[in-house]
Amino acid sequence: VVSTQSTWGQKLVKMSESDGISRLLKAEDDAAALIKRAQEDRIRRLREARSEADKANDDFRKSLQASLDNEMKTLSAGDTGFENQLRGQVDQESSEIEKGFNSNKKVVSELLMHYTTSVKLELSEAQREALLKPAA
């Protein structure tokens, strides 16, 4: 009877050991699958977050561009007052230059006539000697 129980106990211990090992292997496989799922979920969430950030960035860029376009339209279409002011200023300065030219025209032409018609025909002593001195 003793020998039957000892073999039976040994078989039971062997089954128990192999069952424990198979349980450990199964738990290890389950843990690896869980880790893999967690990594895949993390990658998926990162991709979704990047996609959402890209979309938000594009929306923000579009709104800024629309705002800039609207501002440019406003400035280019509605700001004729500044252009008219500049045109008036240019016209005023141009007429002032024209008046100055017309008022000084007579005086300048008289000065030119005076200096061109009143040339000294006499040479100074130094000028005569320079002209008479032969070139070396």
ABEGO torsion letter per residue (X at the ends): XAAAAAAAAAAAAAAAAAAAAAAAAAAAAAAAAAAAAAAAAAAAAAAAAAAAAAAAAAAAAAAAAAAAAAAAAAAAAABAAAAAAAAAAAAAAAAAAAAAAAAAAAAAAAAAAAAAABBBABBBAAAAAAAABBBX
